[in-house]
Amino acid sequence: MNFFEARTSPDGQSVKISDPEALPIHPQLDPAFRDKPVVLGIRPEHFKMAEEGGSTMQMRVDHLETLGADTLVHGRSGGNDTLFTFRLPDIHRFEKGRSLPLSVSPEKLHLFDTQSGKRIGS
């Protein structure tokens, strides 16, 4: 799983990784966890390539691993330079340094309390 330092929005509807990268949360957070620092977890297979302008985060490609049936793309987030990986089915080729627009379904996000390390929500 990829882990990002993040902050929940005051209204509990999104989690901000960096400016301007924010992902919608589903369902809304308990008020006790709104506008708080959290750790955001996203599995590599839950990222999807997004259309330009429809992305919720960017990745700058560092390197690729072709595994036959899948390609692992390793790179850094656009805003805070966090290293992470996402998986695409089939073989793909991207140049180092290319910016890829990504999205993630709100149901696939995992939030963790920074103090206890426990998962927030269901």
N, C-alpha and C positions, 0 to 999 in steps of 0.2 A: 504494500500500500504506500502511496505517496502521502507525505505529510507537509502541510503548509501552516505557518503562523498566520492567523487571521483574526478578524473582529466581526462580531455580529452587529447588525444594524440596530438602531434604536427602536424601530418598529417590529423587529424580529422576522422580517421577510427575506433577508439576504445576509450573506456572509462576504465580507470584503477581504480579498487577499492583498491587494495593493491598489493604488490609483491607476487606472480606472477599473480594475478587475474586481467584479463582484458577481457572485452566483446566487440565484434565487434558492430559498430554503422551502422545503415542503414537509410537513405543515409548519405553521408559524411556531416560533419558540415560546417556551414558558417565559413569562416576564422576568424571572430571576436570571435568565441567561441572555437578555437583550443588552446590546451595547457593551459587550464584554469581550476580552481576548479569549480565543479558543484555538484549538488545533483542528484543522480541517484535514480529513482523510479521504482520498479518492483512489480507487483501484485502477491500475493501468488500462484494463479492458473497458472501463466505464467512460473514458473520454471518447468524444466523437469529433470528426472533422466538421467544422462549421463553414457556412458560406461567408464570404467577406462581408463585414458589417453586421453579421448575425452572431459573431463570436462573443463569448463571455470571458475568455482569457486567451493569451497568446503564448506560444512557445517558440523560443529561438533554438533551432536544431543544433545539437552538438555532434552526435553520431548516431548511427543506426546499427541494429543487430537483426540480420535476416535469419529467421529460424525455420525456414521452409514454408510452413503454412501461415506464419505470422511475421510481422516486422515490429520490433521494439524500437521506439523512437525515444532517444534520450536528449534532454535539453533543459533550458532554463525558462522560468516564467518571465513574462515581459516586464512586470513591475518590480518584483523584489528579488529577482535573480536566484530563486530557489530551484535546485536541481530536481527534476522529476522525469518519470517515464510514462509513456502511453503505448498501448498495443493496438495495432491495426491488423485485420485479417489480410492475407495475401502478401505479396512482395511489393514494397514501395521504395522509391528512391527520392530523397530530398537532399539538397545541398546544405553543407554546414553553414550556419548563420541565417538560414531561411526562417522567416516568421510564419508560423502555422496558426490559423484561427481554430480554437477548440471550444467545445461546449460539453456540459455534463448535465444529465437529468437531475432535478432536485432530489428525487427519491434515492439517488446513488451516492449522495453526500453523507459523510460520517463526521459528526462534530464531537470533540472531546474536551472536557473541562481541563484547563491548564493546571489547576491545583491538584485535583485528585487523579487525573488521567482517565476517569470513567467516561463512557459514552453518554452524550446528552441526547435525550429523546428516545424514541423507540427504535 
